[in-house]
Amino acid sequence: MAETLTCQELIELVTDYLEGALPSPERRRFEDHLKGCTGCARYLAQIRQTIEIVGELREEAIGDEAKSELLSVFRDWKSGALAKE
């Protein structure tokens, strides 16, 4: 039997799951975890809602200051700077 997925592992696999890129065994582990973890199920629902809302957002609607701030946060997140705070 496959090892149970942790919440951290699920978070790391969310994008692949939503894009249909998880191999079947991993997808099953992902979905099995969701059945028993309301926190991760809620997280997945929030990600889906965010994708839906952002899909309606046009770049022109974002002000220059907000755009710069978002890009800075993403750069910091990607470099790991946010994890150190």
N, C-alpha and C positions, 0 to 999 in steps of 0.2 A: 504493500500500500504506500502511496506517495506521502511524503512528509506534509504536514499541515502548513499552510501559508500563514505567515505572521502579518500583522497589520502594516508594518513597515514595508514588507515585500509587496503587499497589495498596492500600496500607494505608489511604489516604484513601477508597477506594471499597469497602472490605470490607462495610460495613453495607448499602450499596445492592445489592451483589452478593448477599448473603445474603437480602435482602428481595425479590429478583427485580426490583429497580427500575432496573437498568442497561439502557440501550438495547442492542440486539443487537450493534452494532459495538464498543461498550465492553466488553460481556460477553466477546466473542471475544478482544479484546486482553487482558483480565483472565485468561482461561483459558489463552491462549497463553503469557503470562508465567509462570503456575503450572507449565506443562509443563517449563520450563527453569530454574526457580528453586526449589531445595529449601527454601531459607530461607523464602520466601513461602508455599510449600505447607505447611510446618510451622506457620507463623504462622496460616494459615487453619484448619488442623486444631485448633490451640489455641483459637482464637476459637469454633469450633463446640463444642468440649468445654466451654468456659466457659459458653456459652449453655445447654448441656444441664444442667450442674451447677447453675447459678444458677436455672434454671427449676424446680428442685426445692426451692429455698430459700424459706422463708416469712419475711416481715418480722418476725414475732414471734420467730423464732429468732436474730435479730441483736440483740446487746446494745446498750444506749444509747450506750456509749462507742465501740464499733465503728462504729455507725451514724453518729455525729458525725464520726469520723475519716474514714470513707469519703466523706461529703458534703463535708468540707473538701478532701480530695484532688481530688474531681471539680470543685469550684469553682475550685481553683488551676489544674487542668489546663485547664479551659475558658477561664480568663482569661489563660492563657499563662504563669503564674507558674512552673510546673514546668520549662518550656523554658529559663527564664533561669538556673536553678540549675546 
